[in-house]
Amino acid sequence: MGFFDTLKKAGSSAYDALQQNAAEIQELKDRLDCYSDDQLFRNLHYGSYQQRAACSLLLQERGYSKEEVAEAIKHRR
């Protein structure tokens, strides 16, 4: 049973980390929602992974495609 207990703990820990990460991204989305599209595109290149993810999601919610956001990341619009 030791192996399965360890596996369960590892899975639980990973799930908790994902939940915390999602909560941080949502908080950032709420805070960055007042930014213009240009500001969000600029912020795709700076800050933490969570901040970049929040900017990307906000831009997609505003009608930009995943491809447009990815292209902006590549070319530092």
C-alpha positions in Angstrom: 0.0 0.0 0.0 2.9 2.4 0.5 3.4 2.9 -3.3 -0.3 3.8 -3.8 -0.3 6.2 -0.8 2.8 7.9 -2.3 1.1 8.1 -5.6 -2.1 9.5 -4.1 -0.1 12.2 -2.2 1.7 13.2 -5.4 -1.5 13.4 -7.3 -3.2 15.4 -4.6 -0.2 17.8 -4.4 -0.2 18.4 -8.1 -3.9 19.0 -8.1 -3.5 21.5 -5.3 -0.8 23.3 -7.2 -2.9 23.5 -10.3 -5.9 24.9 -8.3 -3.6 27.6 -6.8 -2.2 28.5 -10.2 -5.7 28.8 -11.7 -6.8 31.0 -8.8 -3.7 33.3 -9.2 -4.5 33.6 -13.0 -8.1 34.5 -12.3 -7.1 37.2 -9.8 -4.7 38.6 -12.3 -7.4 38.5 -15.0 -9.7 40.5 -12.7 -6.9 43.0 -12.0 -5.7 43.4 -15.7 -9.2 43.6 -17.2 -9.1 47.4 -17.3 -5.9 47.3 -19.5 -6.2 48.2 -23.2 -5.5 45.5 -25.8 -2.2 47.1 -26.6 -1.2 47.0 -22.9 -2.1 43.4 -22.7 -0.1 42.6 -25.8 2.9 44.3 -24.3 2.5 42.5 -21.1 2.6 39.1 -22.9 6.4 39.5 -22.7 6.9 40.4 -19.1 6.2 39.2 -15.7 5.4 35.8 -14.4 3.9 32.9 -16.3 0.6 33.6 -14.5 0.6 37.2 -15.7 1.3 36.2 -19.3 -1.4 33.6 -19.2 -3.9 36.1 -17.8 -3.1 38.5 -20.6 -3.4 35.8 -23.2 -6.8 34.7 -21.8 -8.1 38.2 -21.7 -7.1 38.9 -25.3 -8.8 35.7 -26.4 -12.0 36.7 -24.5 -11.8 40.0 -26.4 -12.0 38.2 -29.7 -8.4 37.5 -30.6 -7.6 34.0 -31.8 -5.0 31.8 -30.1 -3.0 32.1 -33.3 -3.0 35.9 -33.2 -1.9 35.9 -29.6 0.8 33.3 -30.3 2.0 35.4 -33.3 2.2 38.5 -31.1 4.3 36.6 -28.6 6.7 35.5 -31.3 7.1 39.0 -32.8 6.8 41.1 -29.7 4.0 43.3 -31.1 
